Amino acid sequence: RAAPPPPRPAEEEDKGSFVQDSYAALKRVYADSIRPLEEHYHYDSFFNLPLTDEDIQAKPFVLLIGQYSVGKTSFINHLLGDPPKGYPGSNVGPEPTTDRFVAITQGSGPQERVTPGNAAAVNPNMPFTGLQAFGNAFLQKFQVAEMNSSILEHITLIDTPGVLSGEKQRIGRNYDMPRVCKWFAERSDLVLLLFDAHKLDISDELKDVVEALRGHDDKIRIVLNKSDQVSPRQLLRVYGSLMWSLGKVFKTPEVSRVYISSFWKMPYNDRNAGVHEIFDQEKEDLFRDMLDIPRYAAVRRINEVVKRARGAKVHALVCATIRQMMPAVWGGEKRQREIVGNIDVVFQAVSIEHGIPPGDFPDVSIYRDKLEQWLQTGKSLKSMPKLEKALIDALDECLRGSMSRLMSDLAN
């Protein structure tokens, strides 16, 4: 079937203007109806810092995760057109070479440059201010690489350190790898989990990272890289083994789409000559999916803000319920321990009283840890904010009205 004619420049300009108008409307809705509730109920103490304008209008992220030497950096350089020296600051090798998080983004001038993490995190024109929550230890292991590439005009690529195994994962990391990956996943439109056809062992740290990605399953795709290095018969066994292992890690009967190929500039190994065409098709499918990301970026951004708003509402109702459960005078310490230890019961009570679906509630163990951190700062659960019905009503009206209209406008 013939492909549709490419849109005329005027049509592209109209679409781009409409998308920018949608982002502007989304920023107003967040500032007027969602952020006030987040601030009142200390959402940033339990989850994430408030969204900035740059967070909302930033180019889509593509996050790459995998154990060391699975080919993440080579994959990125292949996407970028295999520049002779790779992207600024990159290194490729069989040992763990990428020891930091790197955001590869479109440069503002002809010169390539690398911006250190602390500088990037305080730059209001970059969507990384929220990373300040992870502290200086992490920011020293983060940088922004700027270069010119056609694909970077539409997306930002996030390279990550190789996930370690055994004793290596318990030493040398002075930041919380799963939490950082979760932060990036929340802001990403696509998360690629890369595996090497030669080594499919899934380390404890990788399991922790995958656990942190829960709730973002729709964004996750699996890449079985270096597939040309094994025979077709071995590849079938490798694929089956990968599906079995991922089923246990994801704890679901269905596994995300798997792309099987070798993503780098070198030609395929001749031992797999019979399936080279399949490798090409798989590579083309993945690249097509990546090129489609900008087309749906505005819709996904609205979806993420709606998801955040629903989470903020749940948090507000839980805080108000906890405040209501605290005694007025005596027995506060004992009651606090009971509430923290049985926070799942509080979730059930909120779900029944306010008709909140159980799937909207955060992970029980993580929320319990946040409550304990709240108490360790010298605060009491009695200091939790009371129920402010006006804030809840404003958020509900935002979800029913403004967000629905935005989605409808984009769909049309």
N, C-alpha and C positions, 0 to 999 in steps of 0.2 A: 504494500500500500504506500502511495506517495506521501512523503512527509508534508505537513502543513507549511505554507510559506512563512518565512521568518517575519516577525512583527516589524512594522515600519518604525523608524526612530521616534516619530511623534507619539506612536502608541506606547513605545517603551517609556518615553518621558512621562506620559500620562499615568502609566502604571506605577512608575517610581514615585511620582508626586503623591498618588493615592496612598501608597504604602507608608510614606513619610507622614502623611496626615493621620494615618491609623496609629502610628507610633506616638505621635503627639497627643492624640486622644487617649491612648493607653496610659501615657505618663500623667495626664490630668486625672484620670480615674483613680490611678494608684495613689497619687498625692492627696486626693480629696476624700476617698472612701476606704482605702485599705491601710495606708501608712498610719493614720491617726489611731486605729485600733491596735496595730502592731506596737506603736510606741507606748500606748496606755498599758498594755499587758506585757511589756518587756519581752517581746518576741525575739529580739536580738540576743537576749541572755540564754535562750533555749534553742534557737535555731540559727538564723542568718541575720546579718546586718541588713538595714533597709536597702532597697534597690535604688540605684542612682539612675539618672536619665541615660547615662552611657550604658548601663546594664541592660536597659530596655531596648535601646536602638542599635546595640552592637551587632556586628556581622555574626552569623551563625558559627558556633564552635564545632569542630570535629575532634573528638578525644580518642587517642590511641593508647591502649593499655595492653601489657603483655609481660611475660617473664623476659629476663635479659637474653639478648642475642636471638630474638625471634624475627628481627628485621623491621622494627618500627621506624627507625631513622631512615633505613634504605627505602622503605615504603613511602615515607614523606618526600624524600629527595626524588623518587620516581615520579610522584605526583607533580613536583615542581619542575619537571623537565630534566632531571638529572644534571643539575649544575655541577661543574667540575670540582668545586670544593664543598659541595653540599650547601645546606642553609647555614647562615652565620653561626659559628660556634658548634656545629655538629661534628660528630666523630663516629666512625663505624668500625666494628671489630667483633670477634667471637667472645670477648670478655665484656662485663658490664661497662659500657662506654658512656652512655647517657646517664649522668648521675644527678640530673636535675629536671624540673619541669620547665619546658620551653614552649612559649606561645609564638608561633611563626605567623606573622601578619604582614600585610601590604605596607611597604615603606612609603614615606611621604616625599621622598626625593630619590635621586639616582644612586646615592650611596647606601650600601648595606650598613646596618649598625645593630648593636646589642645593648639593650637597656637592662641594667640590674634590677632585681626584684623589688628592693626598697623604693627605688625611683619610680618604677612602674605602678606600684601600689598606691602612691600618693598623687599620681597624675590623673586629674579629673577627666582627661580626654581619653583615658584607657579604661576598659571594663574590668579592672582588676583591684579596685579599692577594697572589695570585700575580703581579699586575701590577707589584709592586715590582721584579721582575727586569728590567724595561725602563727603570728609572732615572727620575730627576727630570724629564728632558727630555720623556719621554712623559707622566708623571703631570700635568704642567702642561697637557697637551692632553687630559685626561680629566676627566669629571665625572659625578656621579649626580644625575639630576633626579627628584624624588619628587613625585607627585601622586596624586589619587584617580580611579580609572577601573575599571570592571568588568573589563575585559580584563587589567588589570595585577594583578588578584587571582590570576591563574593563570600569567602569563608576564612576563618582563622583555624589553623591546625595546632593541636596541643600534643606535643611529644612528652612522654613521661619516663621516669627512671625505670629500668627493668625491675620487675617484681622479683624479690629474692626468695630463697628457700633455706630451710634449716637454720643454723645458728646465725647466718649472715643477716637474716631479717630481724634479729633481736639486737644487733649491734650496728652502729653507724647511722641508724635512722633517728634523728632527734626531732622528728615531727610525726604526726599521725597520718600515714599514707592513705588509709581508707577514707578518712574524713576529707582529706584534700581532693581525692578522686571523686568523692560524692559531691563536693562543691562544684567541681568542673562539670560533672555529669548533669547536675541540675541546670546548668547554663548551656549545655551542648544540645545540638540537634541530632547528632549521630555519635554513638560510642562504638568503636571498633575494638574487639578483643582478639588479639593476634596470638596464634599458636604456631609452633614449629613442627612440621611433619615428623621430625626426628626425635623430638622430646615433648611428650604430652603430659608429663607429670605436673599436677596442679598443686602448688605449694600452699601452706597455711595462709601466707600473706595474700596470695591471689584469691583464696576463698574469702578472706576478710574483705578484700576489695570488691568482689562480686556481691557479697552480702550488703555492702554499703551502696551498691547500685540498685538495690531493690526499690521498686517504684518507678524505675526508668526502663523497664523491660522493652517497651516499644521502640526505644532508641538503639538498642544493642544489636550489633551484627557480629558474626564470628568470621574470622579470616584464618584459614588453614594455609599458612605461607610455606614456601620452599617445597611445594608439593611435587615439583619435577625431580626432586632428589631421591625419590623412592619409586619403585616399580608400580605399575597399575595394581597388581595384586596386593602389594604392601599398602598401597594408598587406600584400598577398600577396608583393610583391617584397621588402619590408622583412623579413618573416618568413623568406623563403628565404635572404636575405643573412645574417640573424642566425644561422640554423642552420649555414650554411657557415662563418662566422667562429668560432662556438663549437666546431664540430667540430675546427678546427685548434688552438684553445686548450686544450680538454680532452683532445685527442689520443685520442679514442675515437669509434667509429662511432655510438654512442648519445648523445643529449643529454638532459638532465634535462627534466622537465615544464615547459612554457612557458605562462604565464597572460597573456592578451592583453586589456587593458582600459585604463581611465584611472582611477587611484586617487586621487581627491581629491573635494572637495565640489561642484565646479562641474558643471552638466549637460553631457551629451555634445554635441559639435559636430553640427549638423544635417546636415553633408555626409555623415555616416556613419549616417543614420537606419536604413538597411536592416540594420545589424548591431548595433544597440543591445542587442537581446535577447541576442546572443552575448556582448557585453561584460558584461552583467549576470550571465549564467551563469558566465563565467570569474571574475568578482569573487566570486560566491557560492562557487564551488569553492575558491578560495584561502582565503577567510575560514573555510570549513568545515574545511579542512586545519589552519589555525592553531588553531581551537577544539578539534581532536582532540589537539593536542600534550599537554596535561596528562594525558590518559587513558593515554598510553604513556610518560610521563616516567620512571617508576620503572624500566621495562624498559630504556629507552635508557640510563639512568644506570648500570645494571648492565653493559650492553653496553660502555659507555665504560671502566668500571673493568677489565673483562676485557681489552679491547684494550690498556689501559695495562699490565696485568700481563704480557701476552704480550710487549709491547715491553720491559718491564723484565727479563724472563727472557732475551731475546735479548741485551740489553746486558750482562747479567751474564756470559753465556757468551762473548761477544766479549772482554770485559775479561780473563777468566781465560785465554782462548786467547792473547791478546796477551802477557800476563805470562809464559806458558809459552814463547813464542817468543823472549823476550829472553835474550841470553847471560848466563851467570853472572858473567863477569869482564870480558873484552875485547870491543871492537867494538860497544859499546852505542849510540853516536851513529849510526853507519852503519846498524845494524839498525833503529833507530827510524825513520829516513828511509825505509827499505825498507818497513816495515810500514805507515806512514802513506800512502805512495805507492801501495801495493797492498792497501788495506783491503778492496777487493772480493774479493780472493783469500782473505782471512781470513774474510769472510762465507761464501764457498763452503765453506771447510773446516768452519766451525761448522755449516752447514746439513747437510753430509754426515755429520759425526760424531754430531750430536745429533738428526738427523731434523727439523730446523726448516724449515718451508716458506719458499721464497725471498721470498714476499710479506710475511712477518713482519719482514723486515729494514728498517732505516731507509734513507733516501736516502744513497747513497755519498758524494756531494760534501759534504752537510751534516755527516755523521759525521766525514769527514776534516777539515773545518774545526774541529769541536769537539776533535778530537785535537790539532790544531795549537795551539789555544787552551790546552789542557791543558799542553802542553809549554812554551808561552810564560810560564806562571806559575812556571816553574822546576822543575816536576815531571818525573819520568821515567816512561816506559811500564813500567819495572821496578817502579814503585810501584803499579801496578794491582793490585787485590785478587785473591787466589787464588780458585780454585773452592771455594765453600762448599756442599757437597752438601746439607747440612741445610736451608739457605735455599731452594735450588732445589726440594727435595722438598716443603717446606712450601707453596711456591707452587703446585706441581703438584697437591698434594692439595686446596688451596683451589679451584683451577679445576675439578677433577673432582667435588669434594664440595659445599662451601659454596655456590659460585656456581651450580652446577646445581640445588641445592635451592631457592635463592632464585628462580631463573627459573621452576622448576616450580610453586612456590607462587603466584607472580604470575599464571602462565598459568591456574591453576585458580581 
